[in-house]
Amino acid sequence: MKLFSLILLCVITLARASTVPEYNFKLTDVSSKGLSRQVMFNKMKRDTLNLEDSICANRAHLWAYDFKRFFNVDSGKIFIFFTKELWSKKETGYMYHVAPYIADQGSEYVMEASYDLKRPLTVAEWVENETDGKVSEKDCLYLTKEDTDLTEYFYERYNLPLKRENGKKGAKCYLKKVPGYYWFPASIAYHELNMDEDGVSTSFDPKDYEIEDVMHACKDSMSGKLGSMFSGASAKCREYLKRR
């Protein structure tokens, strides 16, 4: 009876495993390592980052890398892409926002440290936070490799369209989950479309973080308005990335 219960528990655990199937990527469930998502969230670096002026993709890349090197946790990234219709004429409409996300006991939590939040958010909470409550997760469309007409937008900083051609379903916002070591939207396009922004064939299939990319992300995240040269970001990042 105990053996049957153990097998059943294993089956349930496997069924709830958080994955990104199109990338053959499995997130580490932090509970399997005895880790607390709240503790991990509290330890995310914020003190020397320029949260207001740095690029969200750079902050997310540094945080995802920190989860790997400090906790040996494979995290994902979640992108939200906005349509221009989501913003009023008085608002500045961003193309996208991105943050790392983790798995904990079979559920997913976005580790959003760009703002003054006190805890990790569910994906539904994160979507509402990013759109000022204008839309919910169910109003967004999760993108797959089949959505090539939208992936093409990732090369440029254009808002994705609300209405799509050929009768395809559109949405007020779009969501995309990828492994944590994917950096910018363009890197998703390189992988899924097998070509660069100039239409040249390419093979892009990373399996880990490139330290040069992390260094660049760190310097942008730590730079002030005068840039990394005047803020000492390069030296700060070299020292910070030595830590284990």
N, C-alpha and C positions, 0 to 999 in steps of 0.2 A: 504493500500500500504506500509506504514511504517512497519507494522507488518510482511508482507511478506518479505520485505527487511531484517529485523532483523533475521527472521528464516533462510533465505538464507545465511546470513553472518555466522550464527551459524553452519550451515551444512558445509560450506566451511572450517571454522575453525577446526571443528572436523575431516574433511577429511584430513587436513594437519597436524593433531597432530602427533608428533614424538613419536614412540613407539618401544619397542622391543617385538614383539608379542609372541615369543617362551618363554619369561620369564614373560609375562603378566605385563609388566613394561611400564609406561608412563613417559616421560620426562616432566618436568615443562617447559612451554614456558615462557621464562624470560620476554617477552613483556607483558604477562598477569599480571605481578607483577610490571610493570612500571620500570623494570630494564634495564640497558644498558649493552650489552655484552662486549663493549669496557671497561667500568668502571670495570666490574667484572674481565676482563682480566688484567687490570692494577693493580688490588689489589691482584692478585695471589702472594703468598709468594715466593720470590726468594732470598732475601738478605742474609739469613743465611743457605740456602740450598747448599749442595755440588752437583751442577748440573753436574759436570764432572765425579765424581766417584760413585755417588749413583745409585741405581737401578731404572730404569724408572717406574716400577710398584709401587714402594714405593712413588715416587714423585706424580704419578697420583692418588694414593689412598689418600694421604694427601690433594691434591687439590680438589678432588671430595668431600671429607668430609668437607672441608672448604666451598664449595658451599652450602652444606646442612646446616651447623650450622650458617653461617654468612648471607646467603640470603634465606634460606628455599627453595632451588632449588634442585630438583631431577635431577641429571645429569647422563649421561651414560659414559661408557668407550668404546673406540674403539681400538682394537688391529690390528696391521698389522704384518703378519707372512711372513718372507722372505724365498725364496728358495736359495740354495747355488749357483745356476746358475746366480743369480742376481749380485753376487759379483765377481770381478776379483781376480786373484791369489794374487794381491798386497793389496787387501782390507781385513779388518776384517769383516767377515759376521756375523751379529747378527741374532739370531733366530727370535726376535720380537721387536716391540716397542709398547708402549701404552700411551694414553693420555685421559683425560676426554673430553667429548663433551656435548654441550648444544643445546637446541632448542630455536630459536628466530624467531617469526612470521612465523612459519611453516617450516623454514629452519634449517639445522644443521651446527654447527660450532665447530671445534676442538680447544680446549683451550690448545694449546701447549706452555708451558712456559719453556721448557727445553733448549731452544735456544734463541738467541737474535732476537726474532720476535716482531713486533710492534702491531700486531692485531690478532684476532682469524682467523683461516683458514677454508675454506670449506674443505670437505673431499677430494675432488679432488686435491686441493692445498696441503693438508697435505701429501697425498700419493706421490705426485711429490717431495715434500720437503724431505721426508724420504728416497726416493730412488735416490736422486740427479738427478731427472728428467729422470731416466731410464725407468720408466713405468708410466702409468696414471691409474686412478681409474678403467677405463674400462678393463684394463689388469689384474686386480685382481678379485678373486672369493670370493663372500660373503659366509661364512660358515654357515651351518644350523645344526640342531641336527642330520640330516641324514648323515652328513659327519663324521661318527664315525672313519673311517680309518685315518683321519687327526687329529681328536680330541685326539686320543691315543698318538700323538706326544707331547701333552701338558704336560705330566708327566715328560718328559726329555727335556734337552736343545738341541734338534736337529732341524736343518732346515727342514721345510716341503718339500716334494718332488714336483718337477715340473711335473713328470709323475706319474700317479696313476694306481693302479691295476684295473682289471675288466672293463677297458674302460671308467672309470669315468673321467670327465673333470678336467684337472689340470690347473695351472696358475703360473705366475712368482711370484705372491704374493697373500696372502689370507687375508681377512678382517673379523673381528668378532665384533659385537656390543653386549654389555651386560649392565646390570644395574651397576651403579657406585660403588656399594658395593662389586662387584666381584673384587678380588685382583690380583692374578696371573693366568697364563694360566691353571695351575693345578686345580684351583678352578672351572674353567669352565668344565674341564673333570670330576671332582667329581660329579658335578650336572648332566651333560648330559649323562655320562656313568654309573652313580650309583655305582661306585666302586673307590677304591683308587689305588695308583700306584702298590700295591701288589696284586691287583685283588680281594680284600676283599670288599664285598658289603657294600655300605654306602648310607646314605640319606643326601644330602647336598642341602639345599634350603634356603639360607639366605634372609632376607627381610630388613635388615638394616646393618649399619656399626657396627662392633665389636670394642669397644674402645681399646682393647688390640692389635688388628691388626693395628689400626691407630697409636698407640703409637710406635709399632715396625717400621712401615713405616716412622714415623717421625724421629726416632732415626737414621735410616739408611740414610735418606735424609739430616740430619744435621751433620752427622759424617764426620770427616776428614779422611785422609789416615791411621791414627793411631787407628781408631775405636771410638765407642761412649764413652768408658770409659775415654779416654784421651782428647776428644774434648768437654766433658761436655754436650753431646747431651741429655742425660736422663733428666737432670735438665732443660735444655732449652725447651724440649718437654713438660714436666710437666707444665711448666709455660705457654707455647704457647697454649696448649690444654685447659687451663682454660678459655681462652677468649671466649667471646660471642658477 
